[in-house]
């Protein structure tokens, strides 16, 4: 995981205005979340979540390599769909 300095740099570069984690134990995060941990390089493979307002996971995408990530356009479309369905009752 990123160091505090790297996380702050990313947050500044991307103008992020929400908390950003750093300095976590990759193996422990893998055990907690189910994301794939690669022992050889001691890295986590990308795991994406769309979280509902109540804190539950609406969608999870687990990658085992360089592909398999959510793209913002799909996430936006999904959020808009959920909002439409909620408005219809």
FILUMTOR-511333 format. One record per residue (C-alpha): x, y, z negated; residue number from 1. Coordinates in pm, whole numbers. Each point is the difference from the previous one (the first is absolute). Layout:
<recs>
<rec X="X" Y="Y" Z="Z" i="NUM"/>
...
</recs>
This chain:
<recs>
<rec X="0" Y="0" Z="0" i="1"/>
<rec X="105" Y="358" Z="48" i="2"/>
<rec X="191" Y="193" Z="-260" i="3"/>
<rec X="-163" Y="305" Z="-159" i="4"/>
<rec X="204" Y="226" Z="230" i="5"/>
<rec X="-109" Y="-193" Z="313" i="6"/>
<rec X="-365" Y="5" Z="-108" i="7"/>
<rec X="10" Y="374" Z="-64" i="8"/>
<rec X="166" Y="54" Z="339" i="9"/>
<rec X="-273" Y="-199" Z="176" i="10"/>
<rec X="-273" Y="182" Z="-192" i="11"/>
<rec X="151" Y="338" Z="91" i="12"/>
<rec X="56" Y="-95" Z="364" i="13"/>
<rec X="-354" Y="-131" Z="43" i="14"/>
<rec X="-164" Y="268" Z="-217" i="15"/>
<rec X="-150" Y="-270" Z="-223" i="16"/>
<rec X="-214" Y="137" Z="-282" i="17"/>
<rec X="-67" Y="-321" Z="-195" i="18"/>
<rec X="220" Y="-211" Z="-230" i="19"/>
<rec X="269" Y="-207" Z="173" i="20"/>
<rec X="157" Y="-301" Z="-171" i="21"/>
<rec X="372" Y="-73" Z="-11" i="22"/>
<rec X="255" Y="-220" Z="-171" i="23"/>
<rec X="-225" Y="-304" Z="-32" i="24"/>
<rec X="116" Y="-362" Z="-10" i="25"/>
<rec X="-72" Y="-154" Z="341" i="26"/>
<rec X="-40" Y="-354" Z="-127" i="27"/>
<rec X="-238" Y="108" Z="-278" i="28"/>
<rec X="-209" Y="208" Z="244" i="29"/>
<rec X="-23" Y="-303" Z="229" i="30"/>
<rec X="-127" Y="-214" Z="-285" i="31"/>
<rec X="-258" Y="263" Z="-102" i="32"/>
<rec X="-132" Y="85" Z="346" i="33"/>
<rec X="59" Y="-308" Z="214" i="34"/>
<rec X="213" Y="186" Z="253" i="35"/>
<rec X="282" Y="-196" Z="160" i="36"/>
<rec X="343" Y="20" Z="-163" i="37"/>
<rec X="300" Y="-91" Z="213" i="38"/>
<rec X="265" Y="-152" Z="-225" i="39"/>
<rec X="286" Y="34" Z="251" i="40"/>
<rec X="-24" Y="381" Z="24" i="41"/>
<rec X="-189" Y="44" Z="-329" i="42"/>
<rec X="-266" Y="211" Z="169" i="43"/>
<rec X="-378" Y="19" Z="8" i="44"/>
<rec X="-170" Y="-27" Z="333" i="45"/>
<rec X="-260" Y="260" Z="78" i="46"/>
<rec X="-332" Y="-37" Z="-175" i="47"/>
<rec X="-282" Y="245" Z="68" i="48"/>
<rec X="-315" Y="57" Z="-202" i="49"/>
<rec X="-312" Y="205" Z="55" i="50"/>
<rec X="-137" Y="70" Z="-347" i="51"/>
<rec X="-363" Y="90" Z="-65" i="52"/>
<rec X="-87" Y="294" Z="-229" i="53"/>
<rec X="-79" Y="-249" Z="-279" i="54"/>
<rec X="356" Y="-134" Z="18" i="55"/>
<rec X="-78" Y="-333" Z="168" i="56"/>
<rec X="181" Y="-111" Z="314" i="57"/>
<rec X="-209" Y="28" Z="317" i="58"/>
<rec X="268" Y="-130" Z="238" i="59"/>
<rec X="348" Y="-146" Z="-47" i="60"/>
<rec X="253" Y="-69" Z="275" i="61"/>
<rec X="301" Y="-213" Z="-94" i="62"/>
<rec X="295" Y="-4" Z="239" i="63"/>
<rec X="273" Y="-262" Z="13" i="64"/>
<rec X="214" Y="192" Z="248" i="65"/>
<rec X="30" Y="319" Z="202" i="66"/>
<rec X="-361" Y="-1" Z="127" i="67"/>
<rec X="-337" Y="-22" Z="-170" i="68"/>
<rec X="-49" Y="345" Z="-144" i="69"/>
<rec X="-316" Y="208" Z="-24" i="70"/>
<rec X="4" Y="308" Z="221" i="71"/>
<rec X="-162" Y="322" Z="-116" i="72"/>
<rec X="-249" Y="5" Z="287" i="73"/>
<rec X="-143" Y="-336" Z="-107" i="74"/>
<rec X="-12" Y="105" Z="-365" i="75"/>
<rec X="-179" Y="324" Z="88" i="76"/>
<rec X="-253" Y="-190" Z="211" i="77"/>
<rec X="-59" Y="-246" Z="-283" i="78"/>
<rec X="-51" Y="276" Z="-257" i="79"/>
<rec X="-242" Y="179" Z="231" i="80"/>
<rec X="-190" Y="-329" Z="51" i="81"/>
<rec X="-23" Y="-60" Z="-376" i="82"/>
<rec X="-127" Y="354" Z="-54" i="83"/>
<rec X="-262" Y="-43" Z="272" i="84"/>
<rec X="-117" Y="-331" Z="-147" i="85"/>
<rec X="-19" Y="153" Z="-350" i="86"/>
<rec X="-206" Y="293" Z="130" i="87"/>
<rec X="-247" Y="-241" Z="161" i="88"/>
<rec X="-51" Y="-163" Z="-340" i="89"/>
</recs>
